[in-house]
Amino acid sequence: MSVKTRWERVTLNARTALHTRRLLSDFSADAETVQAIQERKLQRLLTHAFETFPFYRDRFQQAGLHPRDIRRTEDLAQLPLLTKDEYRDFTLSVVEKRPQYYAAWYLDGTSGSTGMPLRIWRTWEERAYMVAKWMRTLFLNGYRWTDVTFSLPSPHRLQKDSLLQRFGVMRRYSVAYTAPVEEMVEQYLKVRPTVLYANKSQLVQMALFCSRRGIALPRPRFYVCAAETLDANSRSTIVEAFGDRLFEVYGGTEFNNLAFQIIGEDYLHFSHTTNVLELLEDGAPREDRGYCAITDLHIYSFPLIRYQLGDYIETEVREGLRVIKKIRGRLDDWVIFEDGTRKPFHPFYEIMERRPEVRQFRIVQETLRHIRVLVVRDPASDPEKLAHMLIHDLRSEVRDNDVDYTIEWKDDIPPDPNGKLRMIVSNLKQA
């Protein structure tokens, strides 16, 4: 381990505190100031990527560009988009040349819901910055040093107590999201946290488990839902169990927090001073909605420039800055019909979202002619009436001819091995 890496790791908490302070200050910046910050950071990042990595130098040259040609965030559209596969190949090609050097870096990874997990190397300085993005979100929602946090992370993110926790500051308790729901509830009741952090799937699991057994959960001062699209049905189920002090965060393992809600607001603030957001539809820029591409303005180790995160986002402008109104979700499997027509998740989402009786759902395509609709319903609802309404809407808004829908009632729908719950699952065998 180099002296620099060792020093960055030892001073991680101090660096996190400094970054958090700066980010909290940036939060109050007006649109003109934010734009100046973005453009200054962007020029520095692009120059570094061009001069340091042949991978990015080739991308610039293939586009006939030099970093000095990109002066504003809008100019980024002249560069090619960066796919997850390209980023994986880029990072691995660098790491494989100096494996011992990168062994001392912070290593993380995406969940791999596509079957191709992505390993992510970051310097400890970048790790401090990424943690600070998360801490800013907590402090803006009223976090206190004396709070007790209960979280449901992936097994490989279970952490040992730091020196601060051993002295009773920022205490935290965790249970892996792969644990049985009974264990999650048991430990939650034991800890009685003031702050709760989990994915939507686990919050829904706990809420349904307690509802069926008449267990009243102590309500935290506030709690955070992350990693998945929070639809209206799931929100209602969760709030009934944990209370209304809920806010959402949005991001990815590659960047950490990208956007966050303030309790009581109906939109998410995007972190414009740390990231650039682009919206695209069929590869063309859009103003208000589209699939997002992200450029991180702080990560220099393995830069992320126009990275296709793959979420469909709806936005609006408030006081000159773009905020996120709705996150439709990541690109799930498509439903494919016999004539080759393809349907994404959007129409299914709309149908289920407007039915408050639906607590949880999953669309499973078994054949070109058969779609199973798994539903966890409100016990007070009429199953026959609800099934009739759902099939009627599916036939009128998704597909009427040459397809059969089967409604299957479930007590719960277990998440995938990565802890998340895909909206659409295709079991079609591709040729």
NORCORPE-V601365 format. One line per field, one symbol per residue. ss: DSSP state (h for helix, s for strand, l for the rest). phi: phi as a letter, one per 40 degrees, with the letter a starting at -180 (. if undefined). burial: 1 if it has 9 or more other ideal C-beta (glycine too) atoms within 8 Angstrom, else 0. A space follows every 50 residues. Layout:
ss = ???
phi = ???
burial = ???
//
This chain:
ss = llhhhhhhhhlhhhhhhhhhhhhhhhllllhhhhhhhhhhhhhhhhhhhh hhlhhhhhhhhhllllhhhlllhhhhhhlllslhhhhhhhhhhhhlllhh hhlllsssslllllllllsssslhhhhhhhhhhhhhhhhhllllllllss slllhhhlllllhhhhlllllsssllllllhhhhhhhhhhhlllsssssh hhhhhhhhhhhhhllllllllssssslllllhhhhhhhhhhhlllsssss sslllssssssllllllsssllllsssssssllsssllssssssssllll llllllssssssssssssllssssssssslllllsslllllssllhhhhh hhhllllssssssssssllsssssssslllllhhhhhhhhhhhhhhhlll lllssssssllllllllllllllssslllll
phi = .ccccccccccdccccccccccccccdccccccdcccdcccccccccccc ccbddcdccccccgbbdccbbbcccdcccccbcccccccccccccccadc ccccccbbaccgccgbdbcbbbcccccccccccccddcccbgcbcccbbb bbccdcbcbcccdccccgbfcabbbccccdcdcdcdcccccfccbbbacd dcccdcccdcccbgcccccccaabbbgaccccccdccccdcbgccbbbbb aadcbgcbaacbdgcbabcccccbabbbbbbfgccbcbaiccbbbccbcb cbdbbgcccgccbbbabbfgbcbccabchccccccbbdcgcbbccdccdc ccccbccccaaabbccacbbbcbcbbbcdccccccccccccdccccbbab cfabbbcbcbcabcccdcgbbccbbbbcccc
burial = 00001101100110111111011101101000011011101110111111 00100110110010101001001011001011010011011111100000 01011100111110000111111101111111111111111000001111 11110000000000100000111111101010111011101010111111 11111111111000001001011111011110111111101100111111 11111111111110001111111111111110001100111111111010 11111111101111110000111100111001011110000011101111 11101001111111100101111111100010000110111011100110 0010101001011010011111111100000
//
